[in-house]
Amino acid sequence: MEQQTMGARIAALRKEKGMTQLELAGKMHVTDKAVSKWERDKAAPDIHSLPGLAELLGTNVDALLSAARPPVAAKSKASRISQIVGLILRVIPLAMGVAAAVLSILGEIGMRDLGILLGIGLFCIALYLLDNSPDP
């Protein structure tokens, strides 16, 4: 048997008691929208209200809290790789700009090498912008 989320458990117990969301909300001194969010696992009841909620639903706090957590959408490997590449493409131009500025101030870099450093930075910016531009 699959364990219910807290929201599903609240909804099932409320229905067993023959209460509407509005009735439960009135007894809990919250809005029916709050009850709806609880039942859809978009929010959870305040910790101080759990004993009263459990009593109204004919259960105990332990039973409410032992419900399963709603599933968390796992990020795909491709999404994580894309985030890392995006970060790298934003950091490299900064590093190239700092290196070019420091070496230029110290007189340790020629114009050709300075152009190469800044070109690498601009290329990375272009790649990042191309990868993150909105689709037409």
Helices and strands as residue ranges (DSSP letters): H 6-16, H 21-28, H 32-39, G 47-49, H 50-57, H 61-65, H 77-106, H 111-131
